[in-house]
Amino acid sequence: MVTDPQTACFEAGIKFGTLYHQFAGTPVSPDSARSLERAMAEAIENQPHCESVSVHILDDALDAELAGSTADYTELTGRFMEVEMEIDYEGVRVRTEMEMEDGYPLMKIVSVE
């Protein structure tokens, strides 16, 4: 039997997978970063049980990437963003975040209440 907390954690994983794999590779520039953050958050918030999504594109990392480039944009990857989500399933609230760990975008559960 699957518990409500387990299902809530599963829902969080689905949302992170969708967010990352839907938007990885999207062209991003300093001028488009804020609108891309909003588009990503609003797209994921459409999914069931999603209470909130916060996407922050890291300006310093983006600027550093573009500093030695002739292009005005780069591809969005996990190293350019921090993400937080809150999922509510049957009264179980799951808080999650994504951040880089050892060069890999790690998605993790922060709390289950």
PLY file of the C-alpha trace (Angstrom):
ply
format ascii 1.0
element vertex 113
property float x
property float y
property float z
element edge 112
property int vertex1
property int vertex2
end_header
0.00 0.00 0.00
1.38 3.39 -0.98
1.08 6.10 1.67
0.06 9.73 1.09
3.58 10.99 1.97
5.07 8.56 -0.56
2.64 9.73 -3.24
3.37 13.37 -2.42
7.11 12.72 -2.84
6.43 10.93 -6.13
4.44 13.95 -7.33
7.39 16.20 -6.48
9.69 13.99 -8.52
7.37 14.10 -11.51
7.30 17.88 -11.40
11.08 18.18 -11.17
11.57 15.75 -14.04
9.13 17.71 -16.15
10.70 21.06 -15.31
14.26 20.00 -15.93
13.80 17.92 -19.05
11.27 20.24 -20.64
13.45 23.34 -20.28
17.04 22.05 -20.37
18.58 23.31 -23.58
16.32 26.35 -23.86
18.25 29.37 -25.12
18.70 31.83 -22.25
20.28 35.27 -22.07
20.47 37.93 -19.38
17.61 39.71 -21.17
15.35 36.63 -21.24
16.17 35.14 -17.83
13.28 36.69 -15.87
10.63 35.77 -18.45
12.01 32.23 -18.67
11.86 31.91 -14.86
8.19 32.92 -14.92
7.33 30.64 -17.84
8.96 27.64 -16.15
7.23 28.25 -12.82
3.82 28.88 -14.39
4.07 25.77 -16.59
4.84 23.48 -13.66
2.24 25.10 -11.39
-0.40 23.86 -13.85
0.25 20.30 -12.72
-1.95 18.67 -10.06
-0.98 19.08 -6.40
1.62 21.79 -7.16
1.23 24.63 -4.67
4.18 26.78 -5.69
7.30 26.82 -7.84
10.19 29.26 -7.60
12.76 29.30 -10.39
15.80 31.55 -10.08
18.25 31.81 -12.97
21.66 32.67 -11.54
22.77 35.89 -13.19
26.40 35.59 -12.06
26.76 32.10 -13.51
25.06 33.16 -16.73
27.28 36.25 -17.04
30.40 34.18 -16.41
29.39 31.70 -19.10
28.80 34.45 -21.64
31.91 36.48 -20.76
34.19 34.56 -23.10
31.59 33.90 -25.78
30.71 35.68 -28.98
27.07 34.62 -28.51
24.51 36.62 -26.53
22.91 33.49 -25.07
23.66 29.98 -23.87
21.69 26.78 -23.23
19.89 26.50 -19.92
21.28 23.76 -17.68
21.04 23.00 -13.98
24.17 24.99 -13.23
22.32 28.19 -14.13
19.30 27.76 -11.88
17.97 27.13 -8.41
14.47 25.73 -8.06
12.15 25.28 -5.09
8.75 23.58 -5.17
5.98 22.90 -2.75
3.59 20.01 -3.34
0.40 19.35 -1.40
-1.16 15.90 -1.72
-4.05 14.97 0.58
-2.78 17.37 3.25
0.84 16.20 3.03
3.12 19.10 2.15
6.44 18.31 0.48
9.10 21.00 0.08
11.82 20.37 -2.49
14.78 22.12 -4.06
17.30 21.70 -6.83
20.87 22.85 -6.65
24.20 21.81 -8.05
26.18 19.20 -6.17
29.49 17.96 -7.57
28.62 19.36 -11.00
25.22 17.66 -11.15
21.76 19.24 -10.70
20.50 17.41 -7.61
16.79 17.45 -6.87
15.99 16.70 -3.28
13.26 16.64 -0.68
13.76 19.25 2.02
10.79 18.31 4.21
7.62 16.24 4.38
4.96 17.56 6.75
0 1
1 2
2 3
3 4
4 5
5 6
6 7
7 8
8 9
9 10
10 11
11 12
12 13
13 14
14 15
15 16
16 17
17 18
18 19
19 20
20 21
21 22
22 23
23 24
24 25
25 26
26 27
27 28
28 29
29 30
30 31
31 32
32 33
33 34
34 35
35 36
36 37
37 38
38 39
39 40
40 41
41 42
42 43
43 44
44 45
45 46
46 47
47 48
48 49
49 50
50 51
51 52
52 53
53 54
54 55
55 56
56 57
57 58
58 59
59 60
60 61
61 62
62 63
63 64
64 65
65 66
66 67
67 68
68 69
69 70
70 71
71 72
72 73
73 74
74 75
75 76
76 77
77 78
78 79
79 80
80 81
81 82
82 83
83 84
84 85
85 86
86 87
87 88
88 89
89 90
90 91
91 92
92 93
93 94
94 95
95 96
96 97
97 98
98 99
99 100
100 101
101 102
102 103
103 104
104 105
105 106
106 107
107 108
108 109
109 110
110 111
111 112
